């Protein structure tokens, strides 16, 4: 814990505030996350409406984010990422308050879509973090921001359960809306406009990288790799609880604990991966992506084959730790290959790709389990990780080849 606090403080006091805002606001938004099926079931008029709406309540915000993140990223480059953070938090607050009073599933789905469309907080927060740190240790920066999101999500789900036990589902959303509104006010009042002194350094670094593009892997390829890795994980988003109850006969608390271990593993692994790969050449980073993809394929295969719930939980913890070395590290590569004045745009585009990949993974998981049964879930996950492995290998070979050509030319 002491090491973690020192690592976070090394980015400076402004980042501590940024970390806290992400932790609190994302936790507030996740307070209702595990309990939406309960509310949707209460308001649904038929089983078919419940089946559709219980998936849509999670997918609609993703669709909204995927359609608008790139746009908000461009607005951040033009008007400032700090302003986009405040706008996103205000958007979350307003839509969450409207959701609290919605008593119709279709109204809720529409508001959840608007929630994603008007929010988009994570990408400007990442771009702002790059600005305030001058582009220093991007992998560590993105890793710790992702840690804030994951820890906030775990804590938010717990406090949401406490509120639901003591009050109502509407009170969860009212509380979340109030917290996001408070975060918006704090961000507006305390986050400084980034100093322009760090911009020339970051811009010069980006321009240097642009002048030798052969040394940089394709940003498009990296976005595809992020998408494949994320889609692989999201396959189990919907069928997970059914798998736990039908295969292991697990009680709900055990299913929830096992699912949460993925986030716990990520929180443990992300800072360690960032430290391991800090300052490493891109060929080395891509080489580790090959190792991580292969390891995820093996772990998910073992998880799908085991009949021991304890071993399954251990596999989920290891899987989460491996995932800590994926998205933050790859986002750091993309950010480093992008000029300083386009950080918001490229990170917004990356956020769009992540949401599209999440939707694709969820759809693939639901389709596979409905047509082939729950036993098809983990083989599909493993197959997608093998595809990720080959893509990472192709990017590594391309990066290594172009690097050697420049060295010997």
N, C-alpha and C positions, 0 to 999 in steps of 0.2 A: 504494500500500500504506500509506503514511504517513497519507494522508487517511482511508483506511478505518479504521485504528487509532484516529485521533482521533475519528472519528464514533462508533465503538463505545464509547470511553471517555467520551464526552460523556453517556452514560446513567448513568454511575456504576460503581463497582467491583463492586457486586452483579450488575449486568447482564453484566459481563465473565465472571463465574462462570457465570451462566445461559447465556450464549453458548457457553462452553466445554463445559458439560454437554450441551447440545443437539448440538453438533458431534461430540462423542465418542460419545454414546449412539446417535445416528442413524447415524453411521458404522459402529458395531459391528453394528447391525441390518442394514445393507446389505452387509456382507461376504459374506453367502451369496446375496444377491439375484440376480446374473447367473448363478449356477451351480446353481440349483435344478433346471432341466431335466436336467442331467447326473445328479444324484442320483435324480430321479424315474425317469429312463429305466433306471437300474441296478436299481431296486427294482420296476419295473412288470412285471406278468405277461403283459401283452398290449399291442398297439398302441392299442386303445381306452382301456384304463386309463391309459396314458401320456398320450394326448391330453386326457383329462378332468382328470387330476391335475396336468398341467403348467400348466393354466389355473387350476385350483382352488387351487394352492399360493400364487398371488398374490391371488386373489379372496377366499379365506376370511378372511384378516386384515382386509380391507376390510369384509366383512360383519360381522365381530365388532366393529370400531370403529363402524360405522354404527348398530349396535343398542345400543351402550352409552355412546357419547360424551356424549349429552345427560344421561344419568343421572349419569355421573361429573362432569359440569359442575355439576349441582345439588349433588352432594356437596361439590364444591370451594367453592361459595358458602356451604355450611353449615359445613363443618369446616376449610376452608382449602385454597387451591390448592397451597401448599407440600406439604402432606400427600399430595395427589393426585399430585404429581410423584414423590414418593418411592414411593408405591404402584405407579405405572405402571412405574417403573424396576425395582422388585422383581419385578413381574409379568413384564416382559420377560426378566429374568435367569432366573427359575424355568422359564418355558416354553421358553426357548432351550436350557437345560440338558437338559430332557426331550426336545426335538427332536434333540439330539445323539445320543441313544441309540435313537431310533426307527428301526426297520428295516422298516416297513410303510407303504405310501403312504397308507392310510386313517387310520392313527394320526397320520401327519405332517399330513394335512389337518385333523384334529380339533384337534391342538395349534396349528396355525397360526390356526385360528378362535379358540381360547382366547387365543392371543397378542394378537390384536386386541381381543378382548372385555375382557381384564384390563389392557390397556396404556392407550392413550389419553393419551400424554404431552404431545403438542403443544398441545392446547387449554388445560390447566392452566398450562403454561409461558407461553403468551401472556397468560392472565389474571393470572398472578403478575407478569409483566413490566409490565402496566398498573398493578398495585398499587405496585410498587417505584419506578416513574417518575412516579407521580401522574397518569397519563393524558397525559403530555407526549409530543408527536410520535409518535402511535400508528402512523402510516404507516411512519416510520423504524424504530420498534421491531419491527413485524411483518416489515418487509423484511429486517432484519438477522437475525432469528430464522430466516427462511426461507433466507437465505444460509447460515447455519450448517448447516441441514438439507441443502441441496444440496451444499455443499463436503464435508460429512461423508459424504454418500452416494458422491460421486466417490472420495474417499480410501478409504472402506470397501471399495468394489468392488476397488480396486487391491490393498489389503492382503489381502483375501480370496483373490484370485488367487495372491498370493505364498504364502499358507498352503497352498492347494490343491496348488500345485506341489511344496511341500516335505513335506506331510503328507497329511491326509485331509479329507473334507468334514465329518466329525464334529468335527475339531479346529477348524474355522471356527466352528461353533456353540458349542463349549465356550469358545473365546476370547471370542466375543460375549457369552455368558452371564456370564462372569467380569467383563468390562468393564462391563456394565450393573449388576451387583451392586456393583462399586466406585463407579460413578456414584451409585447409590442411597445408599450410605453417605456419600459426600461431600456430596450434597444434604441429607441429614438432619443432618449435623454442621456444615455451614457456611452454608447458606441461612437467613437470619434470617426470623422471622415478620414480615410487612409491618407497618410502623408505621401506627397508626390516624390519624396526623396528616394524611396525604395523602388519606385517604378522604373527609373532608368536602368538600375542594376538588373531587375527582372527582365526588362525589355531587351537589354543587351544580351543576357543569357539566351533568351528565346530567339533573338536574331542570329546569334552564333549557331544555335541548333538548326535554324532554318537554312543557314548558309551551307550546312553539311547534311542535307536531308538523308543521304545514303546511310548515315549512322543511326537514323531513327526508324524504328519499325512503323509501318503504316498505322495512322490513327484509326482508320477504318477497320483494320484488322484487329486492333486492340479493343475497339468497341464491340466487334463481333465476339471476341473472346469473353469479354465481360458479360455479354448477353447470354452466351451459351452456359457459362458457369452459373449465372443467376437462374436461368430457366431450369437447369438441372436440380437446383435446390428447391425451387417452387413447385415441382411436380407433386410433392407430398403435402402441400399446403392444405388442400381440402380433404383428401382421404386419410390423413394421418390419424385422427381420432378413431375413425372406423377401423383402421388397421390395428391399432393398439387394442381395441376392445374385442375384435373378432379373432385376431391371431393369438394374442397373449391373455385375453380375458382381463385386461387391466382396468382398474377403477379410474374414474375421471382425474383424480388428483395425480395418479401415476402417469397418465397420458400427458397431463399438463406439465409435470416435472420433466419428463423425457423430452418433450418439445422445447421447453425452456433451456435445456442443456445445450442445444445448438447455439443459442445466443450467449450462454455462459462461456462455451468454448471459444466463440468469436472474441469475446471481451478479453479472454486470457491470451489468445493467440495473436490478435492484431498488433498490439504494441511490440511483441517479440519478433514478429516477422518484419515490422518496420525497422527495428533496430538491426536485425540480421542483414537486411538488404539496403540499409542506409548507405548512400554513396556508391553502391555497386554499379558496374557497367550494365548496360541494358541487356547485353547478351546473357549475363549471369542471372538477371531478374527473369528473363524469359525462360531460361533453363530451369529455374525453380518453378515456373508455372507448369512446365511439363511434369515435374515431380509431383506437384500438388494435385494436378488433374488425375494422374495415375493413382495417387494415394486415395483421392476421393472416390474413384471408381472402385478400388479395393474395399474401402471402408463401407461404402453403400452396398456392395455385394455381400459382405459379411453380415451387415445389419439385416438384409433381406433374407438371409439363410438361417440365422440363429433362431433358436427356440427359447433362449434365455432372455428374460426381460432385463436382467442386470447387465448382461453383455450388450444388449441392444442399446441401453442407456449409455454405456461406456463408448460405444461406437458413435453415438450422436454427439457426445462431448468432444471426441477426437475429430469428428467431421467439422464441428464448429470451429475448432482451433485451426484446422487446415484452411477453412474459408476466410479466416482472418488474414491470410496471405494473398488474397485474390483481389477483390474490388478496390480496397484502398491503395494497394501497390500499383495496380494497372491504371487507376485514375491519376496517380502521381506521374506515371510515364506520359500519359496524355497531356496533363497540365504542363509538364516540363517542356513538351514539344510544341507548345502553343504560345504565341506572343502575349505579353502582359495585358494588352488592351482587348484581348479576345477570350480571357479566362471565363467570363460569365457565359459567353455563347457556347464554348466547347463543353463546359461542365453542365450547362443546361441541356445540350444535345446528349451528353452521356446519361443524364437523368432520364431523358426521354427513352433512350435505348434500354435502360434498365427496367423502366415500367413496361415497355412493350415485351421485353423478355419475360418479365414476371407474369404478364397476362398469358403469354404463349405457354409458359411452364405450367401454370394452373390449368389451362385448357387441355394441355396434353395429359396431365395427371387425371383430370376428371374423365376425359374420353377413354383413356387406356383402362382405368379401373371399371368404368361402366360396361365397356364392351368385352374386356378380357379378364376382369376380376381384380381384386386387391393384390393378388400375387404378382400382377404385372407391373406394379408401381416401382419397386426397387430395381428390377432389370432395366426399366426405361431410364431411371436415374443413372445407372452405371453406363448404359449405352451413350447417353448424352455427355457424360464425363469423358468417355473414350474419344468422342468426336472433338471435345475441347482439347484433349491431349494432342490430337493430330493437328489441330489449328495452332496450338502453342508451339508445336514442333516446327511447323511451316514458318511461323514468324521468327522463331529462333534461327533456323537455317538461313532465312533471308537476311536477318540482321548480321549474323556471323559472316556470311558471304560478302555482303557489301562492306563490312568493316575491314575484312582481309584485303579486298580489292583496293581500298583507299590506303591501307598501310603499305602495300607493296607497289602501288602505282607511282 
